[in-house]
Amino acid sequence: MNNQSIQLVSCALIASTLSCSPRPDPKVDVMSIGWCDTTPIKPFGLPVAIPPVSTKAGVGAIAGSVVQLETGDAMRDATVTLTVIDETKSQSQPWGLTDAKGGFAFDSLAPGRYQVKARRLGSFMDTLTVHVTANEVDTVRFRLPTNRCYGY
């Protein structure tokens, strides 16, 4: 094969005469080059456990777990962040990573409403709102679906 470029042509039968003309080069839409994996995900059998948390007088706590939706396996190293909803002054946002059993805990929280956000690379993020009450532990469970679409 030589290095000459191949020219695409369109041919049509016009009045019993074959007529051919060059076609424009096909354009590739780079934003549509992607695909999603739909094969079933096999579970690894990773156990899930919410860590034990105790409360102190006048404050509350949030404990929970993050699991993969498709398999129920624990998701290690998922990022969990808290955002105070009720406060007007800016505060730092506590965050942490889940342990080997997908568990996380935040203790010594002032009573009020918090937005809890869980995310992990390769999964979709999930958010929920928790109303923390003094002397109580609120338990939450996140089930993050896996993002198995690749490309643009």
ABEGO torsion letter per residue (X at the ends): XBABBBBBBBBBBBGGBBBBBBBBBBBBBAAABBBBBABBBBBAGBBBBBBBBBBBBGBBBBBBBBBBAAAGBBBBGBBBBBBBAABABBBBBBBBBBBAAGBBBBBGBBBEBBBBBBBBBGBBBBBBBBBBBBGBBBBBBBBBBBBABBEX
